[in-house]
Amino acid sequence: MVAPTTHVRGLVLRRDGSQCVSCATHTYPLEMNHRQSVGGGGSKVRPLPHELNTACSRCNMRFESDLLAKGLAFGWKVRKWVKNPGLVPMFNAARGRWGLLTSTGGVVVITAVDAFARMREVYGEQWDQWAAEAGLLAMRGATR
């Protein structure tokens, strides 16, 4: 697997506030999480900032097991068949906001309502199932 460059790592850490996007910790070791699985052999292409997020070692390990549905609902993980992970919004727990990640390391902040609509565009009713499992749909009426 080809690791992200030091420059890309810096952009992602800065964008994510140097905290885990899932649990907002900064006390566990932080890792670069590939939003899309790269498989056992990894990828031969260096990842761009919109393909990565910052996760603590605990959450990163759990994204492929008991946190998978929550990870997909919140955009921390993206299904491999999605051609452009930049179209999948991501919630940053440390910053308390939804955003669209850019290939240059930025984020375009969007409302929760917009994020939910975009998730449904990408995943259809499957997203509703993940969101319900993650307790996200209960937030729908309380967020804008």
N, C-alpha and C positions, 0 to 999 in steps of 0.2 A: 504494500500500500504506500502511496506517495503522500507524505505528510504535508500539511499546509506550510507555506513559507512563514518565516518569523514576522514579516510585514502583515500577512493575512491574520495570523494569530493575534497580533496587536490590535488590528481593526476590530476583530470579533470580540475580544476582551473589553475593549473600550465601548463598543456598541452595547454590550450586555452588562455594563457597569461592573465588570470584574466580579460578578456573582453568578451563581447557578440560576439559569432561567426558570428552573422548576421550583426549587425550594428557597431560593434567594440567599443561600449560605455563601460565605466566603471563607469558612473555616476548614472545610474539607479540601483536599487537593482539587484544583480545577482542571478540567480536561476539555479538549475540543470534541464535541459530539457531532458526528455526521448525521444530518437530518435524514438522509436516505441511506439505507444499508448499502455498504459497498461490497459485501460478500466476504467469504473466507480468504480469498486471495487479494482482496482490496482492489483499488482502482489505480490505473497508471496515469491518471490525470490529477494534477494538483487541485484541491477544492478551492472554490471561491467563497467569499464571506457569506453569501446567502444560502450556501449549502452546509453551513456550520452554525453551532451555537455553543455557548459556554455551559458546561454541566459539571457539578461536583462528581467525584468518583462514585459516590453512592447512587445518585440518580442516573448517571450515564449507564451504569451496569444494569439498573432496573428498567431502563427504557425498552429493553428487549424482552422483559418478562412481565412482572406484575404492574409496571407503569406504562405498558404499551398502549392501551386504550386511552389513557389520560394523555400520553405523549402525542398520540395522533390527534386527539380532540383539541389540544392546545398548540399544535403545530411544531412541537419540539422534534417530532419524528414526521417523516413524509414517506408515503408509499413509494416504492421503487419505480412504479410505472408512471408516476407524475413526471412529465417532461421538463417542467420548469418549477423547481421548488420555491422560486421567488414569488410564485402566484399563491402559495399557501401561507396565510397569515400565521404569525407566531405570537403567543402571549409571553411577556417577560414578567415573571412574578416579582422580581427585584424592583422593577420600575412600575409595575401595576398597570401595564397597558398593552394593547394589541398593536402590531405593526407588520408592514410588508418589508422584508429584508431586501436590500439592494446588493448587486454584485460588487459594488464599490465599498461596502462596509457600512452603509448607512441604513436608516430605518425610516419608513414613512408611517407615521402614527395614524391609525384608523380607529373608528369606534368599534365597540363590541358588536353592535348590530351589523356593521359592514363586514366585520371579520366572520361572523356567523354565516352571512349570506355568501361570502366568498368560499368558505369551507364547503357549503352545500353545493356550490357550482363545481368544485373540484371533485368532491366525494359522493355527492348525492345523499340518499337516506342513510348510508353507512355512517356518515359523520354524526347524524342524530343519535345513533346507537352508542358510538364512542362518547359523545358529549353527555348522554344520559348516564352512562356508566361512570363518567368522571365527575358527575354532579354539576356540570356546566350549564345545562338547560335551565336549572333553577335560577341561575343568575341572569338569564335572558331578559326578564322583565325589569330587573333592577339596574341594568346597564344600558348605556347609550353610546 
